[in-house]
Amino acid sequence: MSDPNANRGLAGIVAAESALSFIDGAEGRLSYRGYDIHALARHAGYLEAVYLLWYDALPSAMELAVFEGTLAGQRELPAAVLEVLGRLPDASTPMAALRTAVSVLGQVDPEAEDISHEADLRKAGRLVAQLPTVIASFDRIRRGLEPVAPDPELGHAANFLFMRTGQAPGPTAARALDTSLLLYLEHGLNASTFTARVVASTLADIHSAVTAAVSALKGPLHGGANEKAMEMLLDIGSTEAAASYVDKALAEKRKIMGFGHRVYRTEDPRATHLRRLAEELSVESADTRWFELSRAVERLMLERKGLHCNVDFYCATVYHALDLPVDLFTPLFAMGRTAGWAAHVMEQHMHNRLIRPRAEYTGELDRPWVPIDRR
């Protein structure tokens, strides 16, 4: 039998070595490759942080321009992917569509089965470039609209907003989305990243690992939490109703989405910047009601339960302020996290050992065999 003291959910168990990110839950610290998340969120763009994660160095201006230009030139989707998106059932959700599209991208990628580091880097770049096009195209197709071709002159986040609406976004909106993607980029061995590493440890290809990671992210206890947080805010409706809603939910032992974290025991450092971005967007639009409601719920949860909000809570407010439908919130999480998944896949492929934990057996032993005619 397995160790009876094994931690449920692998809590606190070290399952891999990684040089990609560091989390100190007690102090509320997060860093990518040794760079503090607060410095990155204030000064870096999403693709600059992706470059750092993949190459273990901050890029020069020329290196960043080349990197951004290369990815911008890879945004268009293969015809086969667009055809599949157009044939999905009307009831398909964006996360289900994304899962399918990543799998199809793996079918048509010319280097699909090559898991060398060089090929992994090239495939990772194509995935990061193409996933925004997948999400925006599916959203338009389901609304009866033609997909909008990507604009290589626009930045990564601005181009997504453009492809969805056909209108170039303002700088505040583009910066808010870009920073949210940076904050979602990497976060250790969370459920979806661990899934990607387990798949990669079998020496499966990067598209297989990312397809599995998207599947893990789909659940409401992981990526779907930002959608549930916004649904909760919409249900509350107003600042005046916040206290009664929170008190009733807590009395009924219902979870308040967007609060608490398996790692952080203080404020999630990513929430610090999303709160700021939510306020900036609200002020610019002259509609601060959702930000004010979010602040009210945050204060109530800190008073009632001593719980800080996590990355998903204010991300919901930011995405709502960007006029994005709620069911696109989790796909945008995936859009940001894909580069982090890819980094873990590459790290796993470079220093591979098959990940094979054990389960603690809780069933009976030595049960006597009963012939079929006596059952």
Protein Blocks (a to p, Z undefined) as FASTA:
>chain_A
ZZfkbcehhioiafbdcfkbccdfknopaceehiafklmmmmmcfklmmmmmmnopacdf
klmmmmmmmmmmmmpccfklmmmmmmpcfklcfklmmmmmmmmmmmmpmklmpccfklmm
mmmmmmmmmmmmmmmmmmmmmnopacddddfkbcfklmmmmmmnopacdfklmmmmmmmm
mmmmpgcjafklmmmmmmmmnopafklmmmmmmmmmmpmklmmmmmmmmmmmmmnopakl
mmmmmmmmmmnopacehiajfkbccdcfklmmmmmmmmmmmmmnopaklmmmmmmmmmmm
mmmnopacdfklmmmmmmmmnopafklmmmmmmmmmmmmmmmmmmmmmmmgccddddddd
fbdehiacddfklZZ
